[in-house]
Amino acid sequence: MKLGIVGLPNVGKSTLFNAITNAGAQSANYPFCTIEPNIGVVTVPDKRLDKLAEMYEPDKYTPATVEFVDIAGLVKGASKGEGLGNKFLANIREVDAVVHVVRCFENDDIVHVEGSIDPKRDIETIDLELILSDIEIIERRIDRAKKSVKADKKFQDEVDFFERIKTEMEQGKSARSLDVTEAEAEMLGSVSLLTNKPIIFAANMSEEDFKNGIEANSSLKAVTEIASKENAAVLPICAEIEAEISGMDYEEKQLFLTDMGLTESGLDRLIQACYSLLGLISYLTAGKQEVRAWTITRGTKAPQAAGKIHTDFEKGFIRAEVIGFDELIESGSMAAAKEKGLVRSEGKEYVMQDGDVVLFRFNV
């Protein structure tokens, strides 16, 4: 999973990136501090994997990973190349989902490019640049489809559809907010549109907001209202808190979070929100050699899930020996689970479930 962190300059984007990845990206109080995208890979926290490691004492422990890409601050005119905009937009095109950091805190020591705190304006500024970039791509698709109509009239439907989409986007609507049928959504998905990517608005708030109750923050309310129209998720987060806990050990971190009234770090909540947004789940493999988490899309069948490990597993798939994580832990061992008849033999049509512990049988 590759997540692109975007936002206007000086909203706390690189501070958040540094905190959650410990990647040491440069962060400073002036625009365009980030030019080349910084990349950090973090492991996905999974207590189930920790339990399996206790059970098997494996030689190797491999959690799932998420790649975060810190993309330079966008500005007005980015779609026309302002502030190295074209380059930054190309970086966004390569990610699976967008984490849009929106400044929801006041701090006179940190300048805002627009001179004031206004989440609605900030979101609209970036949305507009992404929409303008998308319109150019749609126009090229329409031109291609019009040429194809001369040879085959069926392409007229495509022309009509994308002209309607273009008209709606010219009114300031993002692709993800458009009302389309399932078939139309598939056609829309055939074009690489920035505003069709799943998005999470990371409302960057102050430490005081978290101490006093985030509900009182009017900026958060504004972000939540926009997200509901955008089919987007909202994650209240504090880059300052994440920076403080990034260097702490586990126990110290848990104490700090408890004092703040939090049960999980912003990173944990962000990963969970992204998994949910992208419809992702994890299945687990376990043995003395390795315990490992594998990320798949919800609805994936057993052979395709096996293919994540190796293409030979999918080609020569025979069956999957499956047990739910909770059942395995309750049994105490795989041997005990088999004695109780809890390990199921599943075929090619089996749809994998989150937390399945599985052994694939294959023959090539």
C-alpha positions, 0 to 999 in steps of 0.5 A: 500500500502506497500512501501519498501525503499532500497539503499546502506548504506549512500545514505540518505535512513533513512533520507528520511524515517524519514522526510516523516514519522516522525517515528524517525528512527535512522539515522547516518553516518555509514553503517548498522545503520538500521538493523531491518526494521523501519515502518512508516504509512503516510496518503495519501494527498487528497484535495477531502476528505478535501472538503467533510469534509467541506461539511459534517462536519463528526464525523470521517475523514479517509484518505487512508494510505501508509506504508513505510518500511525502509530496511537496506542498502544492500551491495555486497554479500547480496544474499549470506548473506553478511551484513545480506543480506538474512534477508534484502532481505526477508523484500523486498519480503513483499512489494508491490513496491520498492523505491530505493534511489540513491545518486545523491549529493556530500558531503565530510562529508558523506562517500559513501561505494564505495568511490565515487558518481556513480549512475549507479554502485550503481543501478547495485550493488543492482540490481545484488543482487536482480537478484541473489536472484531471480535466486535461486528462479527460479532454485527451480521452474524449479526443481519442474516443471521438477519433474511434467513433469514426470506425465504431459507433459504440465509442459514442457512449464513451464520448457522451459519458466523459463529456458529462463528467468533464462538465461536472468537474468544471463546476468544481466537483471531484471525480470521487464525488460524482453520482455514477452507476457501477458500469460508469464507475468502471469506465471512470476507473479506466482513466488515471484521475487524481480526484478519483483516488480514495482520500483521507483528510488528516485534520492536523490539530494542536496538542491542546485540542486533544487535551481539551476535547477535539469536538470544540475545534471548529476547523475539524467540523468544517473538514468533516462536512467537506469529507461527507460530500467527498466520500472521504474519511477524516482522521483527527491527528496531531503531528506535534504529538506524533513527533513527541512519541516517535522516539519513545519506547513502547511502555513510555508511548502507551503512558503518554497516549493514556495521559492524552486520552488516546488508546492508539497512536495517530500512525495506528489509526491512520493505517487502520483508516487507510485499510478500511478506505481501500477495502484491504484485509490481512491473512496470516501464515505461521510456522517455525520458519516465519510468521507473516502478514499478507495484505489483500483486497477484501473479497479475494479468493484463495488462489489469488491470495496464494499468488501473493506469496508466489505465482506458482502457488496460484498456478498449482493451487490445490486447496487452502487449510484455513483456521480463524485466528481466534480459533487457533489461539483458543486451541493453543496450537495448530495440532490441537486445532486439528484434533478439534476439527477446526482446520478447514479444507477450502477450495478455489472459490473460498473468499479469504477472511481477515485474520485467516491463518492459512497453509496453501497446498499446491502442485506445479 
